Amino acid sequence: MMESLQARLRELTLKSIPKINPDELDPSVSLFDLGADSLDHAKLLIAIEDELGIEIEDEDINQLETIDALASYCASRRPSRS
């Protein structure tokens, strides 16, 4: 499940932040190191909330700079599907 979530987050990232080169999008590298700014990051987090139906807490935002971190966070907050 984590791989499909990571793939979905990768797609959302590239759609929300088109300046990021898909070939350079490593799940363990900070989006800021790939050229994203705080506005890009905010747009991505909003897209993730809308797409996955979760709420990202304000106090957690600064920890969510990589696809890996986003995937772990989202997986822990998604309702389980039976």
Contact map, one row per residue, 1 for C-alpha under 8 A:
1111100000000000000000000000000000000000000000000000000000000000000000000000000000
1111110000000000000000000000000000000000000000000000000000000000000000110010000000
1111111000000000000000000000000000000000000000000000000000000000000000000000000000
1111111100000000000000000000000000000000000000000000000000000000000000000000000000
1111111110000000000000000000000000000000000000000000000000000000000000100010000000
0111111111000000000000000010000000000000000000000000000000000000001100100000000000
0011111111100000000000000000000000000000000000000000000000000000000000000000000000
0001111111110000000000000000000000000000000000000000000000000000000000000000000000
0000111111111000000000000000000000000000000000010000000000000000001001100000000000
0000011111111100000000001000000000000000000000000000000000000000001000000000000000
0000001111111110000000000000000000000000000000000000000000000000000000000000000000
0000000111111111000000000000000000000000000100110000000000000000000000000000000000
0000000011111111110000000000000000000000000100000000000000000000000000000000000000
0000000001111111111111000000000000000000000000000000000000000000000000000000000000
0000000000111111110000000000000000000000000000000000000000000000000000000000000000
0000000000011111110000000000000000000001001100100000000000000000000000000000000000
0000000000001111111100000000000000010001000100000000000000000000000000000000000000
0000000000001111111110000000000000000000000000000000000000000000000000000000000000
0000000000000100111110000000000000110000000000000000000000000000000000000000000000
0000000000000100111111011000000001110000000000000000000000000000000000000000000000
0000000000000100011111111000000001000000000000000000000000000000000000000000000000
0000000000000100000111111000000000000000000000000000000000000000000000000000000000
0000000000000000000011111000000000000000000000000000000000000000000000000000000000
0000000000000000000111111100000001000000000000000000000000000000000000000000000000
0000000001000000000111111110100001000000000000000000000000000000000000000000000000
0000000000000000000000011111100000000000000000000000000000000000001000000000000000
0000010000000000000000001111100000000000000000000000000000000000011100000000000000
0000000000000000000000000111110000000000000000000000000000000000011110000000000000
0000000000000000000000001111111011000000000000000000000000000000111000000000000000
0000000000000000000000000001111111000000000000000000000000000000110000000000000000
0000000000000000000000000000111111110000100000000000000000000000110000000000000000
0000000000000000000000000000011111111000000000000000000000000000100000000000000000
0000000000000000000000000000111111110000000000000000000000000000000000000000000000
0000000000000000000110011000111111110000000000000000000000000000000000000000000000
0000000000000000001100000000001111111000000000000000000000000000000000000000000000
0000000000000000101100000000001111111111100000000000000000000000000000000000000000
0000000000000000000000000000000100111111100000000000000000000000000000000000000000
0000000000000000000000000000000000011111110000000000000000000000000000000000000000
0000000000000000000000000000000000011111111000000000000000000000000000000000000000
0000000000000001100000000000000000011111111100000000000000000000000000000000000000
0000000000000000000000000000001000011111111110000000000000000000100000000000000000
0000000000000000000000000000000000000111111111000000000000000000000000000000000000
0000000000000001000000000000000000000011111111100000000000000000000000000000000000
0000000000011001100000000000000000000001111111110000000000000000000000000000000000
0000000000000000000000000000000000000000111111111000000100000000000000000000000000
0000000000000000000000000000000000000000011111111100000000000000000000000000000000
0000000000010001000000000000000000000000001111111110000000000000000000000000000000
0000000010010000000000000000000000000000000111111111110000000000000000000000000000
0000000000000000000000000000000000000000000011111111111100000000000000000000000000
0000000000000000000000000000000000000000000001111111110000000000000000000000000000
0000000000000000000000000000000000000000000000111111100000000000000000000000000000
0000000000000000000000000000000000000000000000011111110000000000000000000000010000
0000000000000000000000000000000000000000000000011111111000000000000000000000010000
0000000000000000000000000000000000000000000000011101111100000000000000000100110000
0000000000000000000000000000000000000000000000001000111110000000000000000000000000
0000000000000000000000000000000000000000000010001000011111011000000000000000000000
0000000000000000000000000000000000000000000000000000001111111000000000000000000000
0000000000000000000000000000000000000000000000000000000111111000000000000000000000
0000000000000000000000000000000000000000000000000000000011111100000000000000000000
0000000000000000000000000000000000000000000000000000000111111111000000000000000000
0000000000000000000000000000000000000000000000000000000111111111000000000000000000
0000000000000000000000000000000000000000000000000000000000111111100000000000000000
0000000000000000000000000000000000000000000000000000000000011111100010000000000000
0000000000000000000000000000000000000000000000000000000000011111111011001000000000
0000000000000000000000000000111100000000100000000000000000000111111011000000000000
0000000000000000000000000011111000000000000000000000000000000001111111000000000000
0000010011000000000000000111100000000000000000000000000000000001111111100000000000
0000010000000000000000000011000000000000000000000000000000000000011111110000000000
0000000000000000000000000001000000000000000000000000000000000011111111111000000000
0000000010000000000000000000000000000000000000000000000000000001111111111100000000
0100110010000000000000000000000000000000000000000000000000000000001111111110000000
0100000000000000000000000000000000000000000000000000000000000000000111111111000000
0000000000000000000000000000000000000000000000000000000000000001000011111111100000
0000000000000000000000000000000000000000000000000000010000000000000001111111110000
0100100000000000000000000000000000000000000000000000000000000000000000111111110000
0000000000000000000000000000000000000000000000000000000000000000000000011111110000
0000000000000000000000000000000000000000000000000000010000000000000000001111111000
0000000000000000000000000000000000000000000000000001110000000000000000000111111100
0000000000000000000000000000000000000000000000000000000000000000000000000000111110
0000000000000000000000000000000000000000000000000000000000000000000000000000011111
0000000000000000000000000000000000000000000000000000000000000000000000000000001111
0000000000000000000000000000000000000000000000000000000000000000000000000000000111
